[in-house]
């Protein structure tokens, strides 16, 4: 599953960060690294962008970028 498919209020753990070049480096620099727990806090009215909570801060991502992040959703919500 990718991060863009996670529902508001749901959380999961990053398994892999895709993309290439500058995009991948930027995602990693923002703290989106494997084994990091993330939770979707908000979604814009039209669905893009989404706000996620990770490492004690909120980060807003475009859905296009969120599709590059593979996660494992928590089974208990």
C-alpha positions as CSV (number, residue, x, y, z in Angstrom):
1,X,0.0,0.0,0.0
2,X,1.2,3.5,-0.6
3,X,0.8,6.6,1.6
4,X,-1.7,8.3,-0.7
5,X,-4.2,5.5,0.0
6,X,-4.1,5.8,3.8
7,X,-7.4,7.3,5.3
8,X,-7.5,10.3,7.6
9,X,-6.8,9.1,11.2
10,X,-5.1,5.9,10.0
11,X,-1.4,5.2,10.6
12,X,1.3,3.0,9.3
13,X,5.0,2.3,9.1
14,X,7.1,3.3,6.1
15,X,8.6,0.3,4.3
16,X,10.3,1.9,1.3
17,X,10.7,5.3,-0.3
18,X,10.6,5.3,-4.1
19,X,11.2,8.1,-6.6
20,X,14.5,9.0,-8.1
21,X,17.0,11.7,-7.8
22,X,16.0,15.0,-6.2
23,X,12.5,13.8,-5.3
24,X,13.7,10.8,-3.4
25,X,16.5,12.8,-1.6
26,X,13.9,15.5,-0.6
27,X,11.5,12.9,0.8
28,X,14.3,11.3,2.8
29,X,15.5,14.7,4.1
30,X,12.0,15.5,5.4
31,X,12.2,12.4,7.6
32,X,10.3,10.0,5.5
33,X,12.6,7.1,6.0
34,X,11.9,3.3,6.4
35,X,10.6,2.2,9.8
36,X,9.2,5.6,10.5
37,X,5.6,5.7,11.8
38,X,3.2,8.1,10.0
39,X,-0.4,9.1,10.5
40,X,-2.6,11.0,8.1
41,X,-4.0,14.0,10.0
42,X,-5.9,16.0,7.4
43,X,-6.8,15.9,3.7
44,X,-7.6,19.0,1.6
45,X,-11.2,19.4,0.5
46,X,-10.3,18.2,-3.0
47,X,-8.1,15.5,-1.7
48,X,-4.7,17.0,-2.5
49,X,-2.5,17.7,-0.5
50,X,-2.6,15.6,2.6
51,X,-1.1,16.4,6.0
52,X,0.7,13.7,7.9
53,X,2.2,13.5,11.4
54,X,5.6,12.0,11.8
55,X,8.6,12.4,14.2
56,X,6.7,14.9,16.3
57,X,5.8,17.3,13.5
58,X,3.2,17.8,10.7
59,X,4.2,17.6,7.0
60,X,2.1,18.4,4.0
61,X,2.6,16.3,0.9
62,X,1.2,16.3,-2.6
63,X,-0.6,13.0,-3.5
64,X,1.9,12.5,-6.3
65,X,4.8,12.5,-3.8
66,X,2.8,10.3,-1.3
67,X,2.4,7.6,-4.0
68,X,6.2,7.1,-3.9
69,X,6.1,6.0,-0.3
70,X,5.2,2.3,0.5
71,X,3.8,1.7,3.9
72,X,2.4,-1.1,6.0
73,X,-0.9,0.0,7.5
74,X,-1.5,-0.7,11.2
75,X,-4.0,-3.5,11.7
76,X,-5.6,-2.0,14.8
77,X,-7.1,1.5,14.5
